[in-house]
Amino acid sequence: MTDTTSADTTVLVCGAGAMGRQIAMLAALGGYETRLYDVAPEQLDIALDDLRTIMARRVAKQRNTAEEAEAAFARLAVCDDLAEAAADADAVIEAVVERLDVKRELFAKLGELVPEEAVLATNSSSIVSSKLADVVPNPERLCNLHFFNPPLVLTLVELVRGPHTSSSTIERFSAIADRMGRTTVLLEKEIFGFVVNRVLRAIFDEAIALHEAGIASIEDIDTAVTAGLNHPIGPFALLDLTGIDVNYHIKALEAEELGDPAAGPSRTLTELYEAGRLGRKSGQGFYDYRAEGER
Ligand SMILES: NC(=O)c1ccc[n+]([C@@H]2O[C@H](COP(=O)([O-])OP(=O)(O)OC[C@H]3O[C@@H](n4cnc5c(N)ncnc54)[C@H](O)[C@@H]3O)[C@@H](O)[C@H]2O)c1
């Protein structure tokens, strides 16, 4: 593959959900001609409305100028026809639902529709690009590029090299992330959870283990982490915020991926999950949120 790092001008984002729409906005703000594709046309209207609201807020808070926002919207086109959206893409970032079968089908189609030189990345949080490599012709152009939610606010991306990924692909996505104003960390090997979620999960696991061993209360463990480590939020408050169910499923998936039942959900997490105490969204998790504005 020739080095086309500086020549990339057009980015296609597949999936206009919570992540895809903001990733597309970042690409447009970075100066790329950007196509945002979704299989559900109504999602494209919702995404554009949402982006208008978000960008108006960002302009009001002086995070972007009105001119930057307008220029970015002028570079952003939504499209529900994949062949049309993919025809001149230099780079594709996939952010569709977290289902391997859906992603494999999409990447197989992309393999046929994008120019041969285009590079391809998945924003998946748990599916490494190796699981997609066999459906893509020339898998050296495939890798993971993992954004954080919400992408317009959290500046990190994890760029993950699969065994099939070429250095040129890494360089091109690195340059794209740079122009999107993101800070990139490069993972030289694929691993479940990448870096951020592995570190976070280690903190969650230790906090829960300390609590289960009767060492300290959940309030005191949260206080230890906020006041002692300067984290903005303690692990139990964060588990409640992100959702007990989400964390339960991630741990179950981790145990499956690692082939290690011990890596599965802890006793406490399982009890809360089975009791429907899913965190803030259900009113109760590790903490009780039912009294308005209180924890
Ligand atoms: N939400 C997060 O916090 C977060 C963070 C990092 C990474 N991710 C990853 O980003 C991806 C998307 O997550 P999300 O939260 O934006 O999901 P979402 O449910 O908000 O959006 C998914 C979108 O994909 C569309 N879609 C489904 N099948 C499609 C197809 N075949 N072609 C095109 N579009 C299709 C849906 O219509 C929907 O608009 C997932 O892989 C997820 O693991 C999510």
PDBQT file of the ligand as one rigid body, heavy atoms in Angstrom, charges set to zero:
ROOT
HETATM    1  N1  LIG A 301     -21.791   4.386  23.857  1.00  0.00    +0.000 N 
HETATM    2  C1  LIG A 301     -20.557   4.362  24.330  1.00  0.00    +0.000 C 
HETATM    3  O1  LIG A 301     -20.275   4.799  25.483  1.00  0.00    +0.000 OA
HETATM    4  C2  LIG A 301     -19.433   3.872  23.468  1.00  0.00    +0.000 A 
HETATM    5  C3  LIG A 301     -18.106   4.262  23.742  1.00  0.00    +0.000 A 
HETATM    6  C4  LIG A 301     -17.070   3.818  22.900  1.00  0.00    +0.000 A 
HETATM    7  C5  LIG A 301     -17.365   2.969  21.842  1.00  0.00    +0.000 A 
HETATM    8  N2  LIG A 301     -18.665   2.586  21.617  1.00  0.00    +0.000 N 
HETATM    9  C6  LIG A 301     -18.936   1.710  20.466  1.00  0.00    +0.000 C 
HETATM   10  O2  LIG A 301     -19.526   2.484  19.427  1.00  0.00    +0.000 OA
HETATM   11  C7  LIG A 301     -20.425   1.690  18.670  1.00  0.00    +0.000 C 
HETATM   12  C8  LIG A 301     -21.784   2.388  18.593  1.00  0.00    +0.000 C 
HETATM   13  O3  LIG A 301     -22.252   2.632  19.885  1.00  0.00    +0.000 OA
HETATM   14  P1  LIG A 301     -23.389   3.717  20.159  1.00  0.00    +0.000 P 
HETATM   15  O4  LIG A 301     -23.464   3.869  21.641  1.00  0.00    +0.000 OA
HETATM   16  O5  LIG A 301     -23.189   4.908  19.274  1.00  0.00    +0.000 OA
HETATM   17  O6  LIG A 301     -24.675   2.909  19.637  1.00  0.00    +0.000 OA
HETATM   18  P2  LIG A 301     -26.125   3.488  19.271  1.00  0.00    +0.000 P 
HETATM   19  O7  LIG A 301     -27.066   2.379  19.587  1.00  0.00    +0.000 OA
HETATM   20  O8  LIG A 301     -26.343   4.833  19.865  1.00  0.00    +0.000 OA
HETATM   21  O9  LIG A 301     -26.051   3.676  17.675  1.00  0.00    +0.000 OA
HETATM   22  C9  LIG A 301     -25.890   2.609  16.792  1.00  0.00    +0.000 C 
HETATM   23  C10 LIG A 301     -26.361   3.065  15.417  1.00  0.00    +0.000 C 
HETATM   24  O10 LIG A 301     -26.007   2.043  14.469  1.00  0.00    +0.000 OA
HETATM   25  C11 LIG A 301     -27.039   2.012  13.499  1.00  0.00    +0.000 C 
HETATM   26  N3  LIG A 301     -26.924   0.768  12.753  1.00  0.00    +0.000 N 
HETATM   27  C12 LIG A 301     -27.307  -0.478  13.139  1.00  0.00    +0.000 A 
HETATM   28  N4  LIG A 301     -26.987  -1.369  12.167  1.00  0.00    +0.000 NA
HETATM   29  C13 LIG A 301     -26.392  -0.667  11.168  1.00  0.00    +0.000 A 
HETATM   30  C14 LIG A 301     -25.828  -1.008   9.911  1.00  0.00    +0.000 A 
HETATM   31  N5  LIG A 301     -25.819  -2.267   9.473  1.00  0.00    +0.000 N 
HETATM   32  N6  LIG A 301     -25.314  -0.012   9.137  1.00  0.00    +0.000 NA
HETATM   33  C15 LIG A 301     -25.331   1.262   9.568  1.00  0.00    +0.000 A 
HETATM   34  N7  LIG A 301     -25.839   1.654  10.748  1.00  0.00    +0.000 NA
HETATM   35  C16 LIG A 301     -26.365   0.688  11.539  1.00  0.00    +0.000 A 
HETATM   36  C17 LIG A 301     -28.310   2.200  14.300  1.00  0.00    +0.000 C 
HETATM   37  O11 LIG A 301     -29.394   2.603  13.469  1.00  0.00    +0.000 OA
HETATM   38  C18 LIG A 301     -27.865   3.287  15.291  1.00  0.00    +0.000 C 
HETATM   39  O12 LIG A 301     -28.114   4.574  14.770  1.00  0.00    +0.000 OA
HETATM   40  C19 LIG A 301     -20.441   0.319  19.340  1.00  0.00    +0.000 C 
HETATM   41  O13 LIG A 301     -19.579  -0.541  18.638  1.00  0.00    +0.000 OA
HETATM   42  C20 LIG A 301     -19.900   0.584  20.736  1.00  0.00    +0.000 C 
HETATM   43  O14 LIG A 301     -19.196  -0.510  21.294  1.00  0.00    +0.000 OA
HETATM   44  C21 LIG A 301     -19.695   3.020  22.387  1.00  0.00    +0.000 A 
ENDROOT
TORSDOF 0
